[in-house]
Amino acid sequence: MSHKNDNNNGFLLHLSAFFGYLFPFGGVIAPLIFWELKKKESDFLDKNGKEAVNFNLSFLLYAFVLGFSILPFAFHSIFKELHHFDLFGILSMVSIISVLAMVKFVLIILAALKANQGEVFKYPLTIKFIK
């Protein structure tokens, strides 16, 4: 496979994470499938695929933990004093999740651009589920 074709496939591999905005768990499943199909074609695609899958799995875990951290605020406001609705607590957690989503968006774009230039982007704060 040509070097330019590898770069284009790496670019698309990272961008496939945007399927998460269309389908539940699409941000993990699409890069995983793309990586599985292309990892034997080149070492470059294998490295980019591992980075993309690890990042998206890590992001899913972070979002899941932050999402569950909202539950105490929600339960408190529903089952306790309803006139003291804890809107600040819920909005602060939703804001953190929103910032995390924006950071994910930017990092995916950066990784795709780096892959298109022939480089492997190392996502920050990524847990290495696949080594």
N, C-alpha and C positions, 0 to 999 in steps of 0.2 A: 504494500500500500504506500502511496506517496506521502511525503511529509506534509504537504498542504492538505491532503485528505484527512490525515490524522488530526491536524490542527482544527479543521472544520468539525470533525466528529467530536473532538474534545470540547469545542465551543457548544455544540448541540447537547452534549452530555450534561454540561453544567446548566444550560438553559432548560433542560427537561424538568428541573426541580420546580419550575413554575406551574407544572400540572397540579401541584398542591393547592393552587388557588382555584382550580376547577373541580377537582375530585378529592374526596377524603383520602388521606395518605398518599396522594398522587406525587407529592414532593419527595417521597421516599421510594415509592414503587417505580416510577418512571426512570430515575437515574439508575436504580438497581437493575432493571431490565436492560437498559441501554448498555450499562457496564458489562453485564453478563454476556450480552451478544457480541461486544467489541473487545473484551479484555485480551483475547488470544491473538488479536490482529497486531497489536503493538504494545510495547512496554509503556509508552507514553499514555495510551488510552487506559491501560490498567491502573497506572498511578493516578490519573485524573479521576477515574471512576471510583477508586477507593476514597479519595479525598471528598468527592461529591456525596457519596453514600454515607460516609462517616459524618460529614457535616449535617446532612439532612436528618440523619438519625439523632444526632446530638441536639439539633434544633427542636425536633419533635419531643424529645425528652425534656428539654428546658421549658417549652411551651406547656407541656403536660403538667409539670411541677408548678409552674406559675399559675396555670388555670385552676389547679386544685387549691392553691393558696388563697384564692378568692372565696372559696366555699365558706370558711368561717364567718367572713363579713356578710355574705348573703344569708346564711342561716341565722346569724344574730339579728339581722334587720327584719327577717321574716317572722321568726318565732319569739322574739323578745319585743321590746318596746318599739312598735311600728312608728310611733311619732318621732323617734330618735333614729331615723334611717341613717345608716352609716355610708352615705354616698361618697364621702371623701375616701374611705378605705377601698371601696370597690373601684372608684375611678382611678385611684393611684395604681392599683394592680392592673387594671385594663390599660392604663398608660404605659406601664412597663412592658406588657405584652405587645402593645403597638410599636413601641420603640424597638423591641426585639424583632418584630416582623419587618420593620424598615431596614434594620441592620442586615437581616437575612437577604432582603431584596438587593441591597447594594453589594454585599459580598458575592452573591451569585453572579451579578453583572461583572464585577471585577475578575472573578475566577474564569468566566467565559471569555473575557477579553484576553486574559493571560494565556489561556489555552489556545486561543486563536493565533497568538504570537509564538506558540511553541513552548510555553513555560507551564510548569505545574504550580498551581496556586495552593498555598498552605493556608487553609481556613483557620482563623484564630479560635481558641477555646473549644476545639473539637476533640471529642472522645474517640479514641481509635478502636472502634468495634471490629473493624476489618483491618488486619495488618498486612 
